[in-house]
Amino acid sequence: MVVEIKDGVYWVGVVDWNIKHFHGHEYTTHRGTTYNSYLIIDEKTALVDTVWGPYSQELIDNIEEVTDIKKIDYVVANHAEVDHSGSLPEVMKYIPDATVVVSEKGKDSVFKHFHRRWNFKTVKTGDSISLGDNSLVFVSAPMLHWPDSMFTYLTGKNVLMPNDAFGQHYASSVRFNDEADMTEVYQEAIKYYANILTPFSDLVIKKIDEFKALNIPVDIIAPSHGIIWRKDPLQIVEKYYEWASGKNDGSVAIIYDTMWNATDKMAKAIAEGLEKEGVTFKMFNMAVSDRNDVLAEVFKAKGILIGSPTLNNGLLPTIKPILEDLKGLKFKNKVGAAFGSYGWSGENIKLIEENLERAKVRKLQEGIKFKWQPTKEELEECVEFGRNFAKSLKSCE
Ligand code: FEO
């Protein structure tokens, strides 16, 4: 259902309840998502972002509920990723002479996605386009999260449309944060930040500082996924600042897998040691855990304990993807250690520690490994390992 989010500004997007995997199968979207597109009616008419290609007709029908689609003068493509630009070819069939507004990098990325010679207009930070009473003002936001990303701001209505930034993969029957279950929304917002934006945290801080310095009024933050921030809209900006700074909750994430439960027993004994020292933790056996959900929990935590037995001179295959993610995501201010069982060659600890180093996770103590099934005494050592990790964790910055 079309929703007027401010006088003359309409949400004409699509709710996708059933998408459970995004980016191919790279990101799990347990709560679905929305593709938010905004239609602005002034003397001129503008559409800010479209929706994913398969939903083109739904977008067009929504636009037609508000106005004749042929009246659109400008289509802003804040970002070329197809969940937002995928409907451009269908929309442009109705308005072949409309101006497609893109960032400098966007001209290349949008063209290279669709190979159509539309009437492109390239904009940079501070550029504006008058729609009549109000104007669109553009702020380039490279690497939030693609080189082409930009924000669009509507003067007079004080609506910021920052595309993916401040969004969440969250399908719902309501559009605004003052109507939604905010526990769920924040869970999806932090998962989104942890899995997509953390490599660019320094740029997030810089962009927020730059935006604050402009001192422009913001009544609504309308991202391209999920809930629109209407009540206290800057709360999500403050959260991004906190997340980008690498703040953590002091807890530990224990991530492991096991073959015949030896590493599982070690994980539980280490957890007992953490508990004895009053450090909270969460445990994730990667054979049965969702990688993206685990990354969101690692993002919140201060310590990471990684466990795997040795298999074929390496690690269990279930552990490897998250180690690769940790390397790419570059979480800030994390400390860690390794543990696991082995049968003969026992390279597991060395390999885990190498991976932690690549991920810039500081090794808090030497790893611990035991041959075959751990004895009662060896499990006591694991408890001690957990206690020592907890003590060091509490004393380190
Ligand atoms: Fe970067 Fe929602 O696409």
Residues whose N, C-alpha, C, O or C-beta is under 5 A from the ligand:
A	BS01	FEO	E81 D83 D164
